[in-house]
Amino acid sequence: MSDQKPESGQPAPPAVLRADGLQRCFVDGERTLEVLKGASLDLCAGEVLALVGRSGSGKSTLLHLLGLLDRPNGGEVLIDGTPAGSLSETDRAYLRNRRIGFVFQHYFLLPEFSVLENVLLAAQVGFSPWHWLALRRGFAQRAAELLAQTGLEPHSRQRPATLSGGERQRVALARALLLQPKILLCDEPTGNLDPDTAGHIMDLVFELSRREGTAVLVVTHDRAISERADQVLRLEHGLLSPGKQGAERKPQTGGDHQPVR
């Protein structure tokens, strides 16, 4: 699958994910470790951002903050313009469930459930039992469509243990996309895969991002991924700076966009 480069000169829409001066430190006895010292970024719909940096530079820490899995010591995360810092844990969980999908290096599939059941979990845990029963048929159709798009439809009744690593990662991707999140956060999604399988997984990510307008942030050490991304940011010494661009930032119409800081 090939990526189509849009024509330049058009303004990008407002960011669906914004980090503004994020700070995060950890206390170990009498020592305080500053991991993030004011990291800022903007990510727009249909855009793929590659986040690179040395191991231990804080990439996963930043991803956890952006995904509302952790709270910063300073700065703010905005999801679709909504500041997340003042939200209760319940409201943060709701926003995370409805707006953000996660794909990790380790697949985190439940072994006792089938492929289809693993994909449906994203919806089942996000609704009350009665609401889930009312919506189950629609979500099952959406899950079947995603499994077909990822080439897993023949395996929908199988257990994860019967699948290859690439197939399990495709299940994780389908699960992350079930609720049509505006944001997809991927933490080394190809780290456990061979190059050919990794390339196929990222083909799917890029294609689905373009087709569904999903904003994607990928933490990666894979140069092939960063060379395809619309943005590349490097995390170093707790700050983000532009990395080597593989493709020009995807310009889109819609509104004013603040540049990456």
C-alpha positions as CSV (number, residue, x, y, z in Angstrom):
1,M,0.0,0.0,0.0
2,S,1.4,3.4,-0.9
3,D,0.9,6.7,0.9
4,Q,-0.4,9.6,-1.2
5,K,1.3,12.9,-0.5
6,P,-1.1,15.8,-0.6
7,E,-0.4,19.1,-2.2
8,S,1.2,21.7,0.0
9,G,0.0,25.2,0.7
10,Q,-3.2,24.4,2.6
11,P,-3.7,25.1,6.3
12,A,-4.1,22.2,8.6
13,P,-7.2,21.8,10.9
14,P,-7.0,22.3,14.6
15,A,-5.1,19.7,16.6
16,V,-7.1,16.8,17.9
17,L,-4.3,16.1,20.3
18,R,-2.2,18.8,21.9
19,A,0.5,18.7,24.5
20,D,1.4,22.0,26.0
21,G,4.6,22.2,28.1
22,L,4.3,18.7,29.7
23,Q,6.6,18.1,32.7
24,R,7.0,14.8,34.4
25,C,9.4,13.8,37.2
26,F,9.8,10.8,39.4
27,V,11.1,10.7,43.0
28,D,13.5,7.9,44.0
29,G,14.4,8.4,47.6
30,E,16.2,11.8,47.8
31,R,16.7,11.9,44.0
32,T,14.3,13.5,41.6
33,L,14.5,12.4,38.0
34,E,13.1,14.9,35.5
35,V,11.9,12.9,32.5
36,L,10.0,15.6,30.6
37,K,10.9,19.3,30.9
38,G,8.2,21.0,28.8
39,A,7.4,18.8,25.9
40,S,4.8,20.2,23.4
41,L,3.3,18.9,20.2
42,D,0.2,19.2,18.0
43,L,-1.3,16.3,16.1
44,C,-4.1,16.7,13.5
45,A,-6.7,14.4,12.0
46,G,-5.4,12.0,9.4
47,E,-1.8,12.8,10.3
48,V,0.9,10.3,11.4
49,L,3.6,11.5,13.8
50,A,6.6,9.4,14.5
51,L,8.2,9.9,17.9
52,V,11.8,8.9,18.1
53,G,14.6,9.0,20.7
54,R,17.1,6.9,22.6
55,S,15.8,4.1,24.9
56,G,15.1,5.6,28.3
57,S,14.5,9.1,26.9
58,G,10.9,9.2,28.1
59,K,8.9,8.3,25.0
60,S,6.6,5.8,26.8
61,T,6.2,8.3,29.7
62,L,5.1,10.9,27.2
63,L,2.7,8.4,25.5
64,H,1.1,7.6,28.9
65,L,0.5,11.3,29.5
66,L,-1.0,11.8,26.1
67,G,-3.2,8.8,26.5
68,L,-4.4,10.0,29.9
69,L,-2.9,7.0,31.7
70,D,-0.8,9.3,33.9
71,R,-0.9,12.9,35.0
72,P,1.9,15.4,34.3
73,N,3.6,17.4,37.1
74,G,3.1,20.5,34.8
75,G,1.6,21.4,31.5
76,E,-1.6,20.3,29.9
77,V,-3.0,17.6,27.5
78,L,-5.9,18.7,25.4
79,I,-8.1,16.1,23.5
80,D,-10.3,17.8,20.9
81,G,-9.7,21.1,22.7
82,T,-10.8,19.7,26.1
83,P,-8.2,20.2,28.8
84,A,-7.7,16.9,30.6
85,G,-5.9,18.1,33.7
86,S,-8.9,19.2,35.7
87,L,-11.1,16.2,34.8
88,S,-12.0,13.5,37.3
89,E,-10.6,10.0,36.9
90,T,-14.1,8.9,35.7
91,D,-14.2,11.6,33.1
92,R,-10.7,10.9,32.0
93,A,-11.5,7.2,31.6
94,Y,-14.6,8.1,29.5
95,L,-12.6,10.5,27.3
96,R,-9.8,7.9,26.9
97,N,-12.3,5.1,26.0
98,R,-14.2,7.2,23.4
99,R,-11.4,9.2,21.8
100,I,-8.1,7.2,22.1
101,G,-7.0,3.8,20.9
102,F,-3.9,2.1,22.0
103,V,-1.6,-0.4,20.3
104,F,1.4,-1.6,22.3
105,Q,4.5,-3.7,21.5
106,H,3.0,-6.5,23.6
107,Y,-0.5,-7.3,22.3
108,F,-2.3,-7.6,25.7
109,L,-4.9,-10.0,24.3
110,L,-7.0,-12.1,26.7
111,P,-6.1,-15.8,25.9
112,E,-9.4,-17.2,27.0
113,F,-11.3,-15.1,24.5
114,S,-11.6,-15.5,20.7
115,V,-10.2,-12.9,18.3
116,L,-13.7,-11.4,17.8
117,E,-14.3,-11.2,21.6
118,N,-11.0,-9.5,22.1
119,V,-11.8,-6.9,19.6
120,L,-15.3,-6.3,21.1
121,L,-13.8,-5.8,24.6
122,A,-13.1,-2.1,23.8
123,A,-16.8,-1.5,23.6
124,Q,-18.0,-4.0,26.2
125,V,-16.0,-2.3,29.0
126,G,-17.1,1.2,27.9
127,F,-20.8,0.8,28.3
128,S,-23.2,-0.4,31.0
129,P,-24.5,-4.0,30.6
130,W,-27.9,-2.8,29.4
131,H,-26.4,-0.3,27.0
132,W,-23.9,-2.9,25.7
133,L,-26.7,-5.4,25.0
134,A,-28.6,-2.7,23.0
135,L,-25.5,-1.8,20.9
136,R,-23.8,-5.2,20.7
137,R,-25.1,-6.0,17.1
138,G,-23.7,-2.8,15.7
139,F,-20.4,-3.2,17.4
140,A,-20.2,-6.8,16.2
141,Q,-20.7,-5.6,12.6
142,R,-18.0,-3.0,13.1
143,A,-15.6,-5.6,14.5
144,A,-16.3,-7.9,11.6
145,E,-15.5,-5.1,9.2
146,L,-12.2,-4.4,10.9
147,L,-11.2,-8.0,11.0
148,A,-11.9,-8.2,7.2
149,Q,-9.8,-5.1,6.6
150,T,-6.9,-6.5,8.5
151,G,-7.2,-9.9,6.9
152,L,-8.3,-11.7,10.1
153,E,-11.9,-12.6,9.2
154,P,-11.1,-16.3,8.8
155,H,-9.6,-16.3,12.3
156,S,-12.4,-14.5,14.2
157,R,-13.3,-17.6,16.3
158,Q,-9.7,-18.6,17.1
159,R,-7.9,-18.0,20.3
160,P,-4.9,-15.7,20.3
161,A,-2.5,-18.6,21.1
162,T,-3.2,-20.0,17.6
163,L,-2.1,-16.9,15.8
164,S,1.3,-15.6,14.7
165,G,2.8,-12.5,16.2
166,G,1.7,-10.4,13.2
167,E,-1.8,-11.7,13.4
168,R,-2.0,-10.9,17.1
169,Q,-0.8,-7.4,16.5
170,R,-3.5,-7.0,13.8
171,V,-6.1,-8.1,16.4
172,A,-4.8,-5.4,18.8
173,L,-5.0,-2.8,16.0
174,A,-8.6,-3.8,15.2
175,R,-9.5,-3.6,18.9
176,A,-7.9,-0.1,19.2
177,L,-10.0,1.1,16.2
178,L,-13.4,-0.4,17.2
179,L,-14.8,2.7,18.7
180,Q,-13.5,4.9,15.9
181,P,-11.1,6.9,18.1
182,K,-9.9,10.2,16.8
183,I,-6.4,9.4,18.2
184,L,-4.4,6.2,17.9
185,L,-1.3,5.9,20.1
186,C,1.2,3.1,19.2
187,D,4.1,2.2,21.5
188,E,6.7,0.3,19.4
189,P,3.9,-1.7,17.6
190,T,6.4,-3.5,15.4
191,G,9.1,-4.2,18.0
192,N,8.3,-7.9,18.3
193,L,7.8,-8.5,14.5
194,D,10.0,-9.4,11.6
195,P,10.6,-6.6,9.0
196,D,8.1,-8.0,6.4
197,T,5.3,-8.4,9.0
198,A,6.2,-5.0,10.6
199,G,5.9,-3.4,7.2
200,H,2.4,-4.9,6.6
201,I,1.2,-3.8,10.0
202,M,2.3,-0.2,9.4
203,D,0.7,-0.3,5.9
204,L,-2.5,-1.0,7.7
205,V,-2.0,1.8,10.2
206,F,-1.2,4.4,7.4
207,E,-4.1,3.2,5.3
208,L,-6.6,3.3,8.1
209,S,-5.4,6.7,9.3
210,R,-5.9,8.2,5.8
211,R,-9.3,6.5,5.3
212,E,-10.8,7.2,8.7
213,G,-9.0,10.4,9.4
214,T,-7.4,9.0,12.6
215,A,-4.6,11.0,14.1
216,V,-1.7,8.6,14.8
217,L,1.3,8.9,17.0
218,V,3.9,6.1,16.8
219,V,6.8,5.6,19.2
220,T,9.4,3.8,17.1
221,H,13.0,3.0,16.6
222,D,12.2,1.9,13.0
223,R,13.6,4.3,10.4
224,A,11.3,2.9,7.8
225,I,8.3,4.2,9.8
226,S,9.7,7.6,10.5
227,E,10.5,8.1,6.8
228,R,6.9,7.6,6.0
229,A,5.4,9.8,8.7
230,D,4.0,13.3,8.2
231,Q,5.8,14.5,11.2
232,V,8.9,13.3,13.0
233,L,9.7,14.5,16.6
234,R,12.7,13.6,18.6
235,L,12.6,13.5,22.4
236,E,15.9,14.4,23.9
237,H,16.8,15.8,27.4
238,G,13.1,16.0,28.2
239,L,12.1,18.2,25.2
240,L,10.7,17.6,21.8
241,S,12.3,18.9,18.6
242,P,11.7,18.3,14.9
243,G,13.4,15.1,13.7
244,K,14.3,14.1,10.2
245,Q,11.2,14.4,8.0
246,G,10.3,11.5,5.8
247,A,7.4,13.3,4.2
248,E,6.1,16.8,4.4
249,R,3.6,17.5,7.1
250,K,0.2,16.7,5.7
251,P,-1.6,20.0,4.9
252,Q,-5.4,19.9,5.2
253,T,-8.1,22.5,5.2
254,G,-10.2,23.5,8.1
255,G,-8.6,26.1,10.4
256,D,-5.6,27.6,11.9
257,H,-3.0,25.2,13.3
258,Q,-0.3,26.0,15.8
259,P,3.1,24.7,14.8
260,V,5.0,22.1,16.8
261,R,6.9,23.8,19.6
